[in-house]
Amino acid sequence: MTVKELKQAIADLPDHMDVFMEEMETGFQFGLVNSAVVQEINFKEDPYGEILSREKVLVLKEV
């Protein structure tokens, strides 16, 4: 994804939206971002704990 493509993808999103990076699939330290999607995610203190909140965020994905 280029800077131009990223700007187009986020043009209509609110300025206060949080941005997250999905876990890298390739195992390399750096990877090319191939998509940027709005996703509703759960926030928990531990992976199997209760859901503390649920928010729409921007997720940058390698694949």
N, C-alpha and C positions, 0 to 999 in steps of 0.2 A: 504494500500500500504506500502510495506517495503522500507527501504533505498535502497536495491539492485534493487527493481523494479523501483524506481524513477530514480536511476542512469542509468538504461537501457533505460528508457523512454526519458531521456534528453541527452543521449550520443552524438547525432548528431546535437544538437541545438547550435547556436552561443552563445558565452560567454556573449555577450552584450544584449541578449534578456531579456526584462522585464518579471517579474513573478507576477501574480495576483492570489488572492484567491477568488473563487466564494462565494457568500453569503451562509451562513450556512442554511441548510434546517431543521435540527433537533431542533434548538432552544437552544442547549447546547453551552456552552462557547468554548468547544473543540470538534472536530469531526475528525474521521479518513479520510484521503485523500484516495479516491478510484480510482481516475484517474487524469492524467496529459495530457492535450491536447493543441496543438497549435491552437489558435483561432484568427481571425481578429476582433478587437473591435474598436468601435468608442469612441473618446474622445470629451466630451462636457463640457461646464461650468455649465449647468443645465440639468436636465433630458429631457427637451423638446426643448432645444436650438439647434442651428445649429452645425453640426459636424465640429470640429476644425481640427481633424486629424484622421487617421485610421491606426492602426498598428497591426502586427502579434505579439502576446505575448503568453507566456506559462500560462495556467490557471489550477490551482489545484482545483479539485472538490471533494466535499464530497460524492456525489452520481454519 
